Amino acid sequence: MTPTDRLLILVTALLASYQIVVGIDGLGAVPVTAYTIAFGALLVAMLLMLILGFGVLDSPVVVIVSTVIPLALSLGLAWEHLASYRTLYLLFTLIGFATIIVTRSLPMPGKLPTFVLAVVHGAAGLTIFLLPSILAADGTMAPGFALVGLGGAMIGLGGLLLSFLKAGRPILPRETILKVLPGLFMLMTACFVAGFKLG
């Protein structure tokens, strides 16, 4: 890990801390809890990466943590902006997370764990990307809220890179992924912080 990587990861951790402390005031209990869990998991992941280096990405816990972030973030957005689907999305979040824990903890045949991860990650990522973009486009939220959607696209890309790397079928060479990730994490978090602030 280069000094630049460490700086980008530190900035990401500071942005996540800011969002937890300042960026989610004035919301209901469920969105505040969901956003706190999402940015808290991001903060912990960045601190572990700072302390342990990129070797932490080889831990099985990474798959679970990398799922907590988009699931919690998408739950907060759905709860805030899709009132009629709140209970349904909460159930999806709980069942999806439980299924990922089970498929990653127990030996499973074939590609079931990868399929489950792709479905849960994909649905959460699409929610984070599409919902803020649509709300900003139709005038329900300020245009700046679309930055949350941009952050959602980046978290989807990061999750995809990590998932395939972990599954042993990397989309790009490992060295390239490790070179890209710190900057991707920092830009993603900056988009989230700015989007929530401007939205």
N, C-alpha and C positions, 0 to 999 in steps of 0.2 A: 504494500500500500504506500503510495507516494504522499509527500506532504500536501500536495494539492487535493488528493483524494480525502485525506484526513480533514482538511479545511472545509471541503464541500459537505462531508458527513456531519461535521460540527455545526455548520450553518443550518443544515437540515434539522438537527436536534434542537437548535435554538428556535427555529421557526415553529416546530411542533410544540415546544414548550410555550411559546407565545400564544399559539392557538388554544392550548388548554387553559391558560390563565386568563387571557383577555378576549379571545376571538369568538367565544360561544356564550356570551352573556345574553340574558333576556329571552332564552328559549325555554320550551317545556322540559319536563323532567326526562322524558325518553330521548329526545334529540341531544340534550346536554350529556346524558349518560353515554349514548352511542358515539358522539363525537369525541368525548373524553377517552373512551376505550380505543377508538381508532387512532387518535393522535398520541395517546399514551403508548400504544403498541409500537407505533412508528418511532417514538422517542426511545423506547427500550431497545428496539432493533438497531437504531443508529449508535446508541451508547455501547452495545455489545460489539458492534462492528469496529468502533473506535478502539475498544479495549483488546479485542481478540483478533482483529484483522478480518480479511476475507474468508479465513478458515471457518468462521461461524456459519457461513452459508452452506457448509456441508452437514450441519446438524439437522436431524429430522424435525426439530422444533420450528425450523425456518418455514416449512410448508404451512404449519398451523398458524404461525404469526403472520405470514404473508396472506393468509385468508382472513384473519381477524380484521385487518385494516380495511379492505374493501367492503366486507360484510357489515361492519359497524357503521362505516361512513354512508353506505347506501341505505341502511336502516334509518339513520338520522334524516337523510334527505327524503326518503319515502314517507316517514312519519310526519315530517313538516309539510310536505307539499302534495301528498296523495292520501288525503284523509280517509277516503272510502276503502283504501287497500291496506290500511295500517296493520290490522290483525293478520291478514294474509301474508304480508311481507315479513312481519315478525316471526310467523311460523316458518316461512321459507328460510329465514336467517338461522333460527334455532336448529331446524332439521338439517339444513345444509352444513352447518358447523359440526353438529354431532356426527353426521355421516362421514365428513372428512376425518375427524378424529378416529372413528372406528376403522375406516379403510386404510388409514396410515398406521394404526397401532397393531392391527391384526394382519396375519398373512392373508392376502387376497389373490384369487386366481386372475391371470391375464391382465387386461388393461383397465379393470374396474376402478382402481384408485385414481388413475389418470383421467378417466372419463368423468368420475364424480367431481374431481378438482376442476376440470375444464367447465363443466356445467355450472357449478356454484360460482366459481371465479368469473365466468363469462356473464352470468346474469347480474351479479353485483357490479362488475365493471361497466356493463351497458347502462345500468341504472345511473351510476355516477357520471357517465359520459353524456347520456341522452337527456336525462331529466333537467339538469341545470341549463343545457343548451336550448331546450325547447322553452323553458320558462323565461329565459332571457330573450329568445327570438319573438315570443308572442306578447312580450311586454308585461307579463305577470311579475317578473323580477327585473331589476336594473341590468343593463347590458353587461356590466362587469361580472355578473354572476356566471356568465358563460366560461369564465376562467376556471371555475370548479369543474366544468365538463372537460376542459383541456387537461386539467390535473388528472381527471378520471381516465382519459385516454393514455396518459403517461403511466398511471398505476397499472393499467391493463397491460401495457407493453412490458413494464418491469416484472409484473407477475408472470407473464408468459415466458420471458427470458429465464427467470428463476425456476419456473416449473419444469421447463424442458431440460434445463441444465441439471436439475435434481433428478429427473427421470432418466438421465444418461443419454438424452437425444438433443443436445444443444442446437438451437437455431443458428447461433454464431459460435466461433471458437471461444472457449472459456476466458482467455486473456482479453478478448474484445469486450465480452459481457462485463467483466470486472472493471475494464477501463471506462465503460459507458455508465455503469450503475450509479456511482456517486453523483455525477452531474444530473442524471435523470431523477434521482431522489430529491435533489435540491430544487430543481425546476418544478417538479410535481408539487412539492410542499409549498413553494412560493406561490404557485397558481391557486392552490387551495386557500391559503391565507388571504391572498389578494381578492379572490373570488367571493369569499365569505364577507370580507370587509366591504367590498364595493357593491355586493348584491343586496 
